[in-house]
Amino acid sequence: MPEFSLSPASATVLFVIACLAGYRYRSVWKAEGPRWQLWVFGLIAAVVLLVLGLTPLTGG
C-alpha cells in the first residue's frame, strides 16, 4: 500500500487554493449569488482543507 504525503510546496499551493475558494464562496454568499456557485466553491474549499488536514507532510 503506497504512502502518500505532501511536500511543503504542494501543501502551500493547496492552502492558497482553499483560501481563494473560501473567498469566492464568501463573495457569492454576500452577493446572494447562484446556489450552485456556493456549492462548487464550498466543496472545493472543504475537500482541499480535508486533504491538508489528513495527509502528512514530508520532512522538508
C-alpha positions in Angstrom: 0.0 0.0 0.0 1.6 3.3 -1.1 2.1 6.0 1.5 1.0 9.5 0.4 2.5 12.7 1.7 2.6 16.3 0.6 5.7 18.4 0.1 5.7 21.8 1.8 5.4 23.5 -1.6 2.3 21.4 -2.7 0.7 22.0 0.7 1.2 25.7 0.3 -0.4 25.6 -3.2 -3.3 23.7 -1.9 -3.7 26.1 1.0 -3.8 29.0 -1.4 -6.5 27.2 -3.5 -8.6 26.7 -0.4 -8.2 30.3 0.6 -9.3 31.5 -2.9 -12.2 29.2 -3.0 -13.3 30.3 0.5 -13.0 34.0 -0.6 -15.1 33.3 -3.6 -17.7 31.4 -1.5 -18.0 34.4 0.8 -18.3 36.9 -2.0 -21.0 34.8 -3.7 -22.8 34.4 -0.4 -22.7 38.1 0.4 -24.0 39.0 -3.1 -26.7 36.3 -2.8 -25.5 34.7 -6.0 -26.4 31.4 -7.5 -26.6 28.5 -5.1 -24.6 26.2 -7.5 -21.6 28.5 -7.1 -21.9 28.3 -3.3 -21.8 24.5 -3.6 -18.9 24.5 -6.0 -16.6 26.9 -4.1 -17.7 25.4 -0.7 -16.9 21.9 -1.8 -13.6 22.8 -3.3 -12.5 24.6 0.0 -13.8 21.7 2.1 -12.1 19.0 0.2 -8.8 20.8 0.0 -8.8 21.6 3.7 -9.6 17.9 4.5 -6.8 16.8 2.3 -4.4 19.2 4.0 -5.7 18.1 7.5 -5.5 14.4 6.9 -2.4 14.0 4.7 1.0 14.1 6.3 3.8 16.5 5.2 7.2 15.3 4.1 10.1 16.3 6.3 11.4 19.2 4.3 
